[in-house]
Each structure stands twice: as structure tokens, then as C-alpha cells.
Amino acid sequence: MCLAIPMKIAQIGADGMAVADLDGARQDVDLSLINEVRVGDYVIIHAGYAIEKLHEAEAAEQVALFRELTEAWQNSQPKPR
């Protein structure tokens, strides 16, 4: 199963690489597959590549879904005794 994550571009280097951020988790990202990405844009990240640019509202909706999934997973884990 493949998973693509929405993240916000925090920095862009001259080499076509960027740093993307989601809740403080940072990832180096290759921007070569999409055009006209700027700091502050939201993109979908898969396997270290930005593969799609998102509108901010769409990104917020997807991030909220990931947070819900994380919370549900955390709540399903056995509690330490």
C-alpha cells in the first residue's frame, strides 16, 4: 500500500529540493515533478517527491483526516499497565 502525505513547503533550495513540514515533522522533498511551487504552498509528498500541489482548504481537510486516523490508531493500542 502506498501513502502520500500533504505537507507545507517550508524552504526551497536552488537545487530543486525543498523542506516540507507537517506539525513539526520535516522531510526533504524533490520538486522536479511539479511546477511553480513556492514557500507556503501545500503539496502531496510520495516517496520523497512532491507529486501534486494542493489548495490550502483541500490540504487542511486532508491533514484533518490524517489526524483523525492517527488518533483512532492511538486509541486502539493497548494501554500500559
MODELLER restraints for C-alpha pairs under 7 A, 6 or more apart:
rsr = mdl.restraints
at = mdl.atoms
rsr.add(forms.Gaussian(group=physical.xy_distance, feature=features.Distance(at['CA:3:A'], at['CA:46:A']), mean=6.75, stdev=0.5))
rsr.add(forms.Gaussian(group=physical.xy_distance, feature=features.Distance(at['CA:4:A'], at['CA:44:A']), mean=6.03, stdev=0.5))
rsr.add(forms.Gaussian(group=physical.xy_distance, feature=features.Distance(at['CA:4:A'], at['CA:45:A']), mean=5.33, stdev=0.5))
rsr.add(forms.Gaussian(group=physical.xy_distance, feature=features.Distance(at['CA:4:A'], at['CA:46:A']), mean=4.64, stdev=0.5))
rsr.add(forms.Gaussian(group=physical.xy_distance, feature=features.Distance(at['CA:5:A'], at['CA:44:A']), mean=5.36, stdev=0.5))
rsr.add(forms.Gaussian(group=physical.xy_distance, feature=features.Distance(at['CA:5:A'], at['CA:45:A']), mean=5.10, stdev=0.5))
rsr.add(forms.Gaussian(group=physical.xy_distance, feature=features.Distance(at['CA:5:A'], at['CA:46:A']), mean=6.67, stdev=0.5))
rsr.add(forms.Gaussian(group=physical.xy_distance, feature=features.Distance(at['CA:6:A'], at['CA:42:A']), mean=6.56, stdev=0.5))
rsr.add(forms.Gaussian(group=physical.xy_distance, feature=features.Distance(at['CA:6:A'], at['CA:43:A']), mean=5.53, stdev=0.5))
rsr.add(forms.Gaussian(group=physical.xy_distance, feature=features.Distance(at['CA:6:A'], at['CA:44:A']), mean=4.35, stdev=0.5))
rsr.add(forms.Gaussian(group=physical.xy_distance, feature=features.Distance(at['CA:6:A'], at['CA:45:A']), mean=6.10, stdev=0.5))
rsr.add(forms.Gaussian(group=physical.xy_distance, feature=features.Distance(at['CA:6:A'], at['CA:59:A']), mean=6.15, stdev=0.5))
rsr.add(forms.Gaussian(group=physical.xy_distance, feature=features.Distance(at['CA:6:A'], at['CA:62:A']), mean=6.92, stdev=0.5))
rsr.add(forms.Gaussian(group=physical.xy_distance, feature=features.Distance(at['CA:6:A'], at['CA:63:A']), mean=6.59, stdev=0.5))
rsr.add(forms.Gaussian(group=physical.xy_distance, feature=features.Distance(at['CA:7:A'], at['CA:20:A']), mean=5.73, stdev=0.5))
rsr.add(forms.Gaussian(group=physical.xy_distance, feature=features.Distance(at['CA:7:A'], at['CA:21:A']), mean=5.47, stdev=0.5))
rsr.add(forms.Gaussian(group=physical.xy_distance, feature=features.Distance(at['CA:7:A'], at['CA:22:A']), mean=5.25, stdev=0.5))
rsr.add(forms.Gaussian(group=physical.xy_distance, feature=features.Distance(at['CA:7:A'], at['CA:42:A']), mean=5.48, stdev=0.5))
rsr.add(forms.Gaussian(group=physical.xy_distance, feature=features.Distance(at['CA:7:A'], at['CA:43:A']), mean=5.57, stdev=0.5))
rsr.add(forms.Gaussian(group=physical.xy_distance, feature=features.Distance(at['CA:7:A'], at['CA:44:A']), mean=6.31, stdev=0.5))
rsr.add(forms.Gaussian(group=physical.xy_distance, feature=features.Distance(at['CA:7:A'], at['CA:45:A']), mean=6.86, stdev=0.5))
rsr.add(forms.Gaussian(group=physical.xy_distance, feature=features.Distance(at['CA:8:A'], at['CA:20:A']), mean=5.29, stdev=0.5))
rsr.add(forms.Gaussian(group=physical.xy_distance, feature=features.Distance(at['CA:8:A'], at['CA:21:A']), mean=5.23, stdev=0.5))
rsr.add(forms.Gaussian(group=physical.xy_distance, feature=features.Distance(at['CA:8:A'], at['CA:22:A']), mean=6.46, stdev=0.5))
rsr.add(forms.Gaussian(group=physical.xy_distance, feature=features.Distance(at['CA:8:A'], at['CA:40:A']), mean=5.85, stdev=0.5))
rsr.add(forms.Gaussian(group=physical.xy_distance, feature=features.Distance(at['CA:8:A'], at['CA:41:A']), mean=5.66, stdev=0.5))
rsr.add(forms.Gaussian(group=physical.xy_distance, feature=features.Distance(at['CA:8:A'], at['CA:42:A']), mean=4.32, stdev=0.5))
rsr.add(forms.Gaussian(group=physical.xy_distance, feature=features.Distance(at['CA:8:A'], at['CA:43:A']), mean=6.34, stdev=0.5))
rsr.add(forms.Gaussian(group=physical.xy_distance, feature=features.Distance(at['CA:9:A'], at['CA:18:A']), mean=6.85, stdev=0.5))
rsr.add(forms.Gaussian(group=physical.xy_distance, feature=features.Distance(at['CA:9:A'], at['CA:19:A']), mean=6.03, stdev=0.5))
rsr.add(forms.Gaussian(group=physical.xy_distance, feature=features.Distance(at['CA:9:A'], at['CA:20:A']), mean=4.31, stdev=0.5))
rsr.add(forms.Gaussian(group=physical.xy_distance, feature=features.Distance(at['CA:9:A'], at['CA:21:A']), mean=6.32, stdev=0.5))
rsr.add(forms.Gaussian(group=physical.xy_distance, feature=features.Distance(at['CA:9:A'], at['CA:39:A']), mean=5.04, stdev=0.5))
rsr.add(forms.Gaussian(group=physical.xy_distance, feature=features.Distance(at['CA:9:A'], at['CA:40:A']), mean=5.26, stdev=0.5))
rsr.add(forms.Gaussian(group=physical.xy_distance, feature=features.Distance(at['CA:9:A'], at['CA:41:A']), mean=5.57, stdev=0.5))
rsr.add(forms.Gaussian(group=physical.xy_distance, feature=features.Distance(at['CA:9:A'], at['CA:42:A']), mean=6.20, stdev=0.5))
rsr.add(forms.Gaussian(group=physical.xy_distance, feature=features.Distance(at['CA:10:A'], at['CA:19:A']), mean=5.54, stdev=0.5))
rsr.add(forms.Gaussian(group=physical.xy_distance, feature=features.Distance(at['CA:10:A'], at['CA:20:A']), mean=5.31, stdev=0.5))
rsr.add(forms.Gaussian(group=physical.xy_distance, feature=features.Distance(at['CA:10:A'], at['CA:21:A']), mean=6.19, stdev=0.5))
rsr.add(forms.Gaussian(group=physical.xy_distance, feature=features.Distance(at['CA:10:A'], at['CA:39:A']), mean=5.46, stdev=0.5))
rsr.add(forms.Gaussian(group=physical.xy_distance, feature=features.Distance(at['CA:10:A'], at['CA:40:A']), mean=6.24, stdev=0.5))
rsr.add(forms.Gaussian(group=physical.xy_distance, feature=features.Distance(at['CA:11:A'], at['CA:18:A']), mean=5.40, stdev=0.5))
rsr.add(forms.Gaussian(group=physical.xy_distance, feature=features.Distance(at['CA:11:A'], at['CA:19:A']), mean=5.08, stdev=0.5))
rsr.add(forms.Gaussian(group=physical.xy_distance, feature=features.Distance(at['CA:11:A'], at['CA:39:A']), mean=5.86, stdev=0.5))
rsr.add(forms.Gaussian(group=physical.xy_distance, feature=features.Distance(at['CA:12:A'], at['CA:18:A']), mean=4.21, stdev=0.5))
rsr.add(forms.Gaussian(group=physical.xy_distance, feature=features.Distance(at['CA:12:A'], at['CA:19:A']), mean=6.49, stdev=0.5))
rsr.add(forms.Gaussian(group=physical.xy_distance, feature=features.Distance(at['CA:12:A'], at['CA:39:A']), mean=6.70, stdev=0.5))
rsr.add(forms.Gaussian(group=physical.xy_distance, feature=features.Distance(at['CA:16:A'], at['CA:30:A']), mean=6.33, stdev=0.5))
rsr.add(forms.Gaussian(group=physical.xy_distance, feature=features.Distance(at['CA:16:A'], at['CA:31:A']), mean=5.62, stdev=0.5))
rsr.add(forms.Gaussian(group=physical.xy_distance, feature=features.Distance(at['CA:16:A'], at['CA:32:A']), mean=6.33, stdev=0.5))
rsr.add(forms.Gaussian(group=physical.xy_distance, feature=features.Distance(at['CA:17:A'], at['CA:28:A']), mean=6.97, stdev=0.5))
rsr.add(forms.Gaussian(group=physical.xy_distance, feature=features.Distance(at['CA:17:A'], at['CA:29:A']), mean=5.62, stdev=0.5))
rsr.add(forms.Gaussian(group=physical.xy_distance, feature=features.Distance(at['CA:17:A'], at['CA:30:A']), mean=4.64, stdev=0.5))
rsr.add(forms.Gaussian(group=physical.xy_distance, feature=features.Distance(at['CA:17:A'], at['CA:31:A']), mean=5.76, stdev=0.5))
rsr.add(forms.Gaussian(group=physical.xy_distance, feature=features.Distance(at['CA:18:A'], at['CA:28:A']), mean=5.80, stdev=0.5))
rsr.add(forms.Gaussian(group=physical.xy_distance, feature=features.Distance(at['CA:18:A'], at['CA:29:A']), mean=5.07, stdev=0.5))
rsr.add(forms.Gaussian(group=physical.xy_distance, feature=features.Distance(at['CA:18:A'], at['CA:30:A']), mean=6.33, stdev=0.5))
rsr.add(forms.Gaussian(group=physical.xy_distance, feature=features.Distance(at['CA:18:A'], at['CA:31:A']), mean=6.83, stdev=0.5))
rsr.add(forms.Gaussian(group=physical.xy_distance, feature=features.Distance(at['CA:19:A'], at['CA:26:A']), mean=6.46, stdev=0.5))
rsr.add(forms.Gaussian(group=physical.xy_distance, feature=features.Distance(at['CA:19:A'], at['CA:27:A']), mean=5.60, stdev=0.5))
rsr.add(forms.Gaussian(group=physical.xy_distance, feature=features.Distance(at['CA:19:A'], at['CA:28:A']), mean=4.67, stdev=0.5))
rsr.add(forms.Gaussian(group=physical.xy_distance, feature=features.Distance(at['CA:19:A'], at['CA:29:A']), mean=5.84, stdev=0.5))
rsr.add(forms.Gaussian(group=physical.xy_distance, feature=features.Distance(at['CA:20:A'], at['CA:26:A']), mean=5.54, stdev=0.5))
rsr.add(forms.Gaussian(group=physical.xy_distance, feature=features.Distance(at['CA:20:A'], at['CA:27:A']), mean=5.26, stdev=0.5))
rsr.add(forms.Gaussian(group=physical.xy_distance, feature=features.Distance(at['CA:20:A'], at['CA:28:A']), mean=6.40, stdev=0.5))
rsr.add(forms.Gaussian(group=physical.xy_distance, feature=features.Distance(at['CA:20:A'], at['CA:29:A']), mean=6.57, stdev=0.5))
rsr.add(forms.Gaussian(group=physical.xy_distance, feature=features.Distance(at['CA:21:A'], at['CA:27:A']), mean=6.51, stdev=0.5))
rsr.add(forms.Gaussian(group=physical.xy_distance, feature=features.Distance(at['CA:28:A'], at['CA:48:A']), mean=6.75, stdev=0.5))
rsr.add(forms.Gaussian(group=physical.xy_distance, feature=features.Distance(at['CA:29:A'], at['CA:48:A']), mean=5.00, stdev=0.5))
rsr.add(forms.Gaussian(group=physical.xy_distance, feature=features.Distance(at['CA:29:A'], at['CA:49:A']), mean=5.31, stdev=0.5))
rsr.add(forms.Gaussian(group=physical.xy_distance, feature=features.Distance(at['CA:29:A'], at['CA:50:A']), mean=6.33, stdev=0.5))
rsr.add(forms.Gaussian(group=physical.xy_distance, feature=features.Distance(at['CA:30:A'], at['CA:48:A']), mean=6.19, stdev=0.5))
rsr.add(forms.Gaussian(group=physical.xy_distance, feature=features.Distance(at['CA:30:A'], at['CA:49:A']), mean=4.71, stdev=0.5))
rsr.add(forms.Gaussian(group=physical.xy_distance, feature=features.Distance(at['CA:30:A'], at['CA:50:A']), mean=6.15, stdev=0.5))
rsr.add(forms.Gaussian(group=physical.xy_distance, feature=features.Distance(at['CA:31:A'], at['CA:49:A']), mean=6.27, stdev=0.5))
rsr.add(forms.Gaussian(group=physical.xy_distance, feature=features.Distance(at['CA:31:A'], at['CA:50:A']), mean=5.43, stdev=0.5))
rsr.add(forms.Gaussian(group=physical.xy_distance, feature=features.Distance(at['CA:33:A'], at['CA:50:A']), mean=6.63, stdev=0.5))
rsr.add(forms.Gaussian(group=physical.xy_distance, feature=features.Distance(at['CA:33:A'], at['CA:51:A']), mean=6.00, stdev=0.5))
rsr.add(forms.Gaussian(group=physical.xy_distance, feature=features.Distance(at['CA:34:A'], at['CA:50:A']), mean=6.90, stdev=0.5))
rsr.add(forms.Gaussian(group=physical.xy_distance, feature=features.Distance(at['CA:34:A'], at['CA:51:A']), mean=6.33, stdev=0.5))
rsr.add(forms.Gaussian(group=physical.xy_distance, feature=features.Distance(at['CA:34:A'], at['CA:52:A']), mean=6.59, stdev=0.5))
rsr.add(forms.Gaussian(group=physical.xy_distance, feature=features.Distance(at['CA:42:A'], at['CA:53:A']), mean=5.98, stdev=0.5))
rsr.add(forms.Gaussian(group=physical.xy_distance, feature=features.Distance(at['CA:42:A'], at['CA:54:A']), mean=5.30, stdev=0.5))
rsr.add(forms.Gaussian(group=physical.xy_distance, feature=features.Distance(at['CA:42:A'], at['CA:55:A']), mean=6.88, stdev=0.5))
rsr.add(forms.Gaussian(group=physical.xy_distance, feature=features.Distance(at['CA:42:A'], at['CA:56:A']), mean=6.44, stdev=0.5))
rsr.add(forms.Gaussian(group=physical.xy_distance, feature=features.Distance(at['CA:42:A'], at['CA:59:A']), mean=6.40, stdev=0.5))
rsr.add(forms.Gaussian(group=physical.xy_distance, feature=features.Distance(at['CA:43:A'], at['CA:50:A']), mean=5.96, stdev=0.5))
rsr.add(forms.Gaussian(group=physical.xy_distance, feature=features.Distance(at['CA:43:A'], at['CA:52:A']), mean=5.47, stdev=0.5))
rsr.add(forms.Gaussian(group=physical.xy_distance, feature=features.Distance(at['CA:43:A'], at['CA:53:A']), mean=4.32, stdev=0.5))
rsr.add(forms.Gaussian(group=physical.xy_distance, feature=features.Distance(at['CA:43:A'], at['CA:54:A']), mean=5.40, stdev=0.5))
rsr.add(forms.Gaussian(group=physical.xy_distance, feature=features.Distance(at['CA:44:A'], at['CA:50:A']), mean=5.59, stdev=0.5))
rsr.add(forms.Gaussian(group=physical.xy_distance, feature=features.Distance(at['CA:44:A'], at['CA:51:A']), mean=5.69, stdev=0.5))
rsr.add(forms.Gaussian(group=physical.xy_distance, feature=features.Distance(at['CA:44:A'], at['CA:52:A']), mean=5.21, stdev=0.5))
rsr.add(forms.Gaussian(group=physical.xy_distance, feature=features.Distance(at['CA:44:A'], at['CA:53:A']), mean=6.44, stdev=0.5))
rsr.add(forms.Gaussian(group=physical.xy_distance, feature=features.Distance(at['CA:45:A'], at['CA:51:A']), mean=6.07, stdev=0.5))
